[in-house]
Amino acid sequence: MSLQAAQPRAYGGPVATALMRATPEDFRVEEIDAFEASGSGEHLLLTIEKRGMNTAFAAKRIADWAGVPEAAIGHAGLKDRHAVTRQRISVHLPGREAPAIATLESDDLRVLAHTRHAKKLPRGALAGNRFALVLRDVAGDRAAIDERLAAIAGDGVPNYFGEQRFGREAGNVDAALAMFAGRRFGRDQRTLLLSAARSELFNRVLGARVADGSWNAGLDGEVWMLDGSRSVFGPEPWSDALAARLAAFDIHPTAPLWGRGALRSEGDALARELAAIDDPRARALRDGLERAGLKQERRSTRLRPQGLAWDWLDPATLSLRFALPAGAYATVVLAELGDITNAATARRNVDPAPTDG
């Protein structure tokens, strides 16, 4: 399955085909911490490295090791199974010590650091993620690939939600529509489906702006987001000052994360947003999100990988390194190169009854 295959690309046609996640070591992710541990408190804060294990499975293993319910475990982000990942996990252990660290470790899980902390680690409490990726079986003109990577490093990519948000064969959006029609789901699944519905609408608006070339430019009535934050401002009249800030990546255009209330955008920006999500399926998603009580929010349409660097390990093997803010997807960066096949997904599709963790 190719990454983001249905979405318009910012830089034209593909310049490469390649294989990603041939092994877990080909996809390394490390969380960028948003805060320092307090050094004391009721929670044990573990920094772990795991291989071939998603966050939910690691959390259960740690809960069993510590002798606590899974509700006592906290983590800032969800990490994929098909990777080598580093992240922090908190364990609520008031008034007692944890078992020996060595009894938790195994070939697929190591504890890199541990200390005490005052609070449970909440979802989203990370500044971003660092990626070290290896693409294999790369085919395409090397000069064209280098040129595309240089463009991505300089100008960024459309800030799509990645295919991971939508589940196997993009089934989460259909499930969200079923939920809005009355089917019952558990609370965790409900949260996941609401996110998928919102992401589908955002990607549609962003895709329309990629197609017309306005994803990285200001429209009349634009709402702007400050780089590195969720703070928004505008609309306001176009000016040389706004143009300079846009060029410097200090601000970014935005598109809606749908919910109740009026859209903040105006003029041309508002008209394009509504036109992109005005078919029956999109209207059903909009109505369902509003009934669920979500409020209108915004998300940047532009994403620039931080510190993007690459090396050719051999003529068919490409190494990439970069960092992304929380909520951004490495797969959308790779999609701008071309048709990148996820080897882990291909293996899963061959197996009719895959296991996770």
Phi and psi in degrees as a GROMACS rama.xvg file:
@    title "Ramachandran Plot"
@    xaxis  label "Phi"
@    yaxis  label "Psi"
@TYPE xy
-81.5678  146.534  SER-2
-73.7928  132.567  LEU-3
52.5399  34.6909  GLN-4
-61.1218  -32.1528  ALA-5
-87.0835  -8.53728  ALA-6
-88.1032  140.371  GLN-7
-58.9706  140.844  PRO-8
-96.6818  147.615  ARG-9
-76.0132  -28.4957  ALA-10
-113.422  20.1737  TYR-11
90.1114  -157.197  GLY-12
-67.8987  165.844  GLY-13
-66.8127  145.035  PRO-14
-110.199  -2.98846  VAL-15
-153.558  154.287  ALA-16
-119.961  150.324  THR-17
-165.281  169.779  ALA-18
-114.92  128.945  LEU-19
-113.919  158.449  MET-20
59.6109  35.3295  ARG-21
-59.7378  -33.9395  ALA-22
-137.675  159.946  THR-23
-56.2575  -34.3412  PRO-24
-65.7714  -16.7918  GLU-25
-78.1578  -7.06126  ASP-26
-136.369  92.6524  PHE-27
-106.065  133.271  ARG-28
-132.807  134.546  VAL-29
-131.024  124.738  GLU-30
-65.8984  142.944  GLU-31
-97.6404  114.973  ILE-32
-65.7664  144.679  ASP-33
-94.8943  -10.7833  ALA-34
-158.773  161.76  PHE-35
-89.0523  146.24  GLU-36
-64.6824  146.467  ALA-37
-73.3128  -24.7051  SER-38
90.3657  -9.68276  GLY-39
-152.8  159.74  SER-40
135.035  -175.68  GLY-41
-82.7981  -6.01134  GLU-42
-113.331  139.509  HIS-43
-92.6048  125.549  LEU-44
-105.988  113.232  LEU-45
-103.58  135.327  LEU-46
-103.01  117.767  THR-47
-120.53  154.551  ILE-48
-119.421  129.485  GLU-49
-131.826  150.392  LYS-50
-124.172  128.397  ARG-51
63.2822  35.0716  GLY-52
-146.474  126.255  MET-53
-81.9582  171.359  ASN-54
-65.3165  -39.782  THR-55
-61.7061  -41.711  ALA-56
-67.0651  -41.1004  PHE-57
-63.8738  -40.2589  ALA-58
-61.7917  -41.6138  ALA-59
-65.3753  -41.7972  LYS-60
-62.7561  -42.1701  ARG-61
-67.975  -38.579  ILE-62
-61.5563  -43.3586  ALA-63
-63.0819  -41.9782  ASP-64
-62.1415  -41.8665  TRP-65
-83.7083  -12.3885  ALA-66
71.3456  38.5161  GLY-67
-127.389  160.165  VAL-68
-69.8689  157.876  PRO-69
-61.849  -24.1957  GLU-70
-64.8967  -17.7701  ALA-71
-82.5599  -3.61666  ALA-72
-97.8783  137.19  ILE-73
-125.451  147.509  GLY-74
-152.066  150.387  HIS-75
-83.3791  -33.3053  ALA-76
-145.418  162.95  GLY-77
-98.5683  129.663  LEU-78
-115.495  143.752  LYS-79
-70.5599  156.958  ASP-80
-70.9565  -39.021  ARG-81
-88.0809  63.182  HIS-82
-167.774  170.104  ALA-83
-107.607  117.74  VAL-84
-129.026  148.11  THR-85
-121.175  130.1  ARG-86
-157.497  167.278  GLN-87
-98.5233  143.502  ARG-88
-130.962  132.374  ILE-89
-105.031  147.32  SER-90
-130.078  123.104  VAL-91
-78.5801  111.639  HIS-92
-133.691  66.0128  LEU-93
-68.4572  126.858  PRO-94
74.2795  11.8322  GLY-95
-150.276  159.544  ARG-96
-87.9753  156.139  GLU-97
-78.0387  158.463  ALA-98
-59.4571  169.356  PRO-99
-57.6864  132.72  ALA-100
-56.9348  -37.1317  ILE-101
-60.2784  -26.3565  ALA-102
-77.2728  -11.6499  THR-103
-89.4876  -31.286  LEU-104
-73.9277  152.548  GLU-105
-156.52  -176.945  SER-106
-60.97  -29.0534  ASP-107
-107.34  5.43883  ASP-108
-148.653  123.971  LEU-109
-123.652  147.198  ARG-110
-100.407  116.288  VAL-111
-88.6423  -28.5926  LEU-112
-161.768  155.103  ALA-113
-152.243  142.262  HIS-114
-158.515  174.564  THR-115
-92.9799  152.777  ARG-116
-145.489  155.48  HIS-117
-80.1191  -25.6067  ALA-118
-132.914  158.146  LYS-119
-65.1901  139.808  LYS-120
-71.6643  115.963  LEU-121
-87.5962  157.284  PRO-122
-60.4079  138.129  ARG-123
87.3298  -1.47155  GLY-124
-84.5483  59.974  ALA-125
-144.488  150.884  LEU-126
-81.2883  -23.6815  ALA-127
163.542  -160.642  GLY-128
-141.078  142.214  ASN-129
-99.4809  139.272  ARG-130
-121.236  140.125  PHE-131
-131.374  106.479  ALA-132
-118.459  149.703  LEU-133
-125.911  123.189  VAL-134
-100.203  133.693  LEU-135
-117.278  163.497  ARG-136
55.0363  40.3441  ASP-137
-72.2925  128.491  VAL-138
-126.575  136.531  ALA-139
144.549  166.204  GLY-140
-70.795  122.948  ASP-141
-61.7205  -40.1741  ARG-142
-63.8627  -38.9437  ALA-143
-67.9436  -37.0354  ALA-144
-66.4771  -45.0911  ILE-145
-60.833  -40.1473  ASP-146
-65.2226  -40.8261  GLU-147
-64.8918  -42.8783  ARG-148
-62.9108  -38.5714  LEU-149
-63.9551  -37.9975  ALA-150
-65.2893  -41.8643  ALA-151
-63.2141  -43.4  ILE-152
-62.143  -36.9011  ALA-153
-84.8256  -39.2243  GLY-154
-114.951  -8.14349  ASP-155
82.6118  -171.925  GLY-156
-136.842  161.592  VAL-157
-61.7728  136.566  PRO-158
-87.2513  54.6248  ASN-159
-62.9825  153.939  TYR-160
-73.5492  137.41  PHE-161
-75.7066  164.06  GLY-162
-62.2383  -20.9746  GLU-163
-59.6605  -31.1902  GLN-164
-64.3385  -21.6447  ARG-165
-104.721  -1.05914  PHE-166
78.9119  178.372  GLY-167
-61.0319  130.088  ARG-168
51.5153  32.8785  GLU-169
57.6814  30.358  ALA-170
-74.313  -13.1149  GLY-171
-65.8057  -32.0592  ASN-172
-70.6654  -42.1739  VAL-173
-61.5323  -39.4793  ASP-174
-65.6449  -36.6559  ALA-175
-62.5083  -42.3997  ALA-176
-62.7175  -39.5353  LEU-177
-63.5024  -39.6806  ALA-178
-62.7499  -43.9087  MET-179
-65.4378  -24.4921  PHE-180
-85.8564  -2.25596  ALA-181
124.265  -10.2382  GLY-182
-68.6232  140.092  ARG-183
-93.985  140.376  ARG-184
-134.561  157.652  PHE-185
-66.7437  165.777  GLY-186
-61.5296  -45.2629  ARG-187
-63.5685  -42.6119  ASP-188
-65.9635  -37.8054  GLN-189
-60.1337  -44.6394  ARG-190
-60.2385  -42.7226  THR-191
-61.9187  -42.1667  LEU-192
-72.0043  -36.4228  LEU-193
-62.0378  -41.3657  LEU-194
-63.5263  -40.8751  SER-195
-64.3392  -41.142  ALA-196
-62.881  -44.8461  ALA-197
-61.8793  -42.7721  ARG-198
-65.4673  -37.7694  SER-199
-59.9282  -44.8607  GLU-200
-67.4226  -42.2037  LEU-201
-59.8169  -47.6285  PHE-202
-61.9579  -33.473  ASN-203
-65.1277  -46.3512  ARG-204
-63.066  -45.5758  VAL-205
-63.8416  -41.0447  LEU-206
-59.1062  -39.4568  GLY-207
-64.6553  -37.2537  ALA-208
-74.8838  -30.288  ARG-209
-66.2967  -43.1372  VAL-210
-63.108  -34.9016  ALA-211
-96.9443  3.18487  ASP-212
81.8196  14.6187  GLY-213
-106.04  10.0099  SER-214
-65.446  -26.0047  TRP-215
-119.167  23.5381  ASN-216
-133.52  157.841  ALA-217
-85.4194  134.878  GLY-218
-102.099  162.419  LEU-219
-60.3623  126.454  ASP-220
85.0843  16.7728  GLY-221
-66.3867  143.646  GLU-222
-104.606  131.29  VAL-223
-107.461  149.116  TRP-224
-119.115  135.892  MET-225
-72.315  135.151  LEU-226
-59.6659  137.1  ASP-227
77.7816  12.0578  GLY-228
-148.586  178.119  SER-229
-106.61  9.79583  ARG-230
-73.1842  134.169  SER-231
-123.032  157.955  VAL-232
-150.88  167.835  PHE-233
93.9467  179.957  GLY-234
-68.6687  156.093  PRO-235
-152.759  157.656  GLU-236
-57.8863  142.623  PRO-237
-62.2017  141.127  TRP-238
-149.354  166.11  SER-239
-61.5054  -34.0437  ASP-240
-65.7669  -42.903  ALA-241
-64.3205  -41.0839  LEU-242
-60.9821  -41.6562  ALA-243
-66.3127  -40.1771  ALA-244
-67.8937  -37.9413  ARG-245
-64.2642  -44.6206  LEU-246
-64.7655  -30.2698  ALA-247
-87.2867  2.82155  ALA-248
62.1761  26.8041  PHE-249
-80.664  -28.5729  ASP-250
-135.836  160.623  ILE-251
-138.245  149.046  HIS-252
-64.3716  163.585  PRO-253
-134.51  164.794  THR-254
-135.733  162.05  ALA-255
-78.7377  142.57  PRO-256
-99.8296  109.5  LEU-257
-69.8611  146.711  TRP-258
-174.396  -167.04  GLY-259
-68.9058  153.805  ARG-260
100.259  168.656  GLY-261
-77.668  145.657  ALA-262
-64.9524  143.014  LEU-263
-78.6849  -26.1254  ARG-264
-65.8272  161.095  SER-265
-139.05  174.259  GLU-266
55.0899  -134.06  GLY-267
-63.1739  -39.066  ASP-268
-61.4772  -45.6034  ALA-269
-62.6176  -45.2766  LEU-270
-61.3889  -41.1613  ALA-271
-69.5749  -37.9004  ARG-272
-62.3153  -47.5843  GLU-273
-68.183  -36.5882  LEU-274
-64.3519  -31.6014  ALA-275
-75.4323  -17.7748  ALA-276
-132.777  49.4329  ILE-277
-118.425  15.7955  ASP-278
-91.9784  168.636  ASP-279
-57.3857  -41.7856  PRO-280
-63.1732  -46.0032  ARG-281
-64.89  -38.9269  ALA-282
-65.1786  -35.016  ARG-283
-65.8673  -38.9905  ALA-284
-65.6813  -43.4105  LEU-285
-60.3542  -48.1193  ARG-286
-61.9515  -42.0087  ASP-287
-63.9449  -41.0088  GLY-288
-65.6293  -38.8329  LEU-289
-66.3881  -42.8951  GLU-290
-64.915  -30.435  ARG-291
-73.2482  -10.0109  ALA-292
92.7029  5.11056  GLY-293
-68.29  149.921  LEU-294
-107.311  154.687  LYS-295
-59.6201  131.33  GLN-296
-135.653  178.991  GLU-297
-131.425  157.634  ARG-298
-140.531  142.996  ARG-299
-61.7825  141.11  SER-300
-87.1591  -8.0281  THR-301
-125.079  139.725  ARG-302
-136.227  126.536  LEU-303
-116.226  117.804  ARG-304
-58.8697  138.531  PRO-305
-90.6056  128.208  GLN-306
65.5186  32.8638  GLY-307
-60.7845  123.558  LEU-308
-140.171  152.309  ALA-309
-148.768  154.441  TRP-310
-141.419  144.262  ASP-311
-90.8884  111.808  TRP-312
-75.2084  -30.3917  LEU-313
-162.185  177.007  ASP-314
-59.2215  -18.2666  PRO-315
-120.264  14.243  ALA-316
-134.334  122.531  THR-317
-121.383  127.849  LEU-318
-102.788  133.128  SER-319
-127.102  143.018  LEU-320
-137.673  133.277  ARG-321
-167.896  168.88  PHE-322
-124.154  150.308  ALA-323
-132.885  150.069  LEU-324
-69.152  163.534  PRO-325
-57.8839  139.281  ALA-326
89.5666  -2.04692  GLY-327
-103.648  159.687  ALA-328
-121.683  128.72  TYR-329
-62.8349  -31.334  ALA-330
-63.9091  -29.6305  THR-331
-74.4106  -25.9888  VAL-332
-69.3522  -47.4795  VAL-333
-63.5386  -34.0998  LEU-334
-61.4759  -27.5482  ALA-335
-73.1794  -13.8696  GLU-336
-77.1226  -39.912  LEU-337
158.189  -144.051  GLY-338
-93.3344  98.669  ASP-339
-105.365  114.733  ILE-340
-89.0131  131.725  THR-341
-84.4536  106.852  ASN-342
-63.2682  -33.0418  ALA-343
-65.7582  -40.205  ALA-344
-66.4154  -41.1673  THR-345
-61.4808  -41.3475  ALA-346
-65.0025  -41.0122  ARG-347
-63.7863  -38.4253  ARG-348
-68.6693  -24.3314  ASN-349
-74.1363  -34.421  VAL-350
-88.0384  117.1  ASP-351
-72.4557  -14.5329  PRO-352
-137.964  68.4902  ALA-353
-69.5253  155.351  PRO-354
-113.511  154.213  THR-355
-116.81  134.926  ASP-356
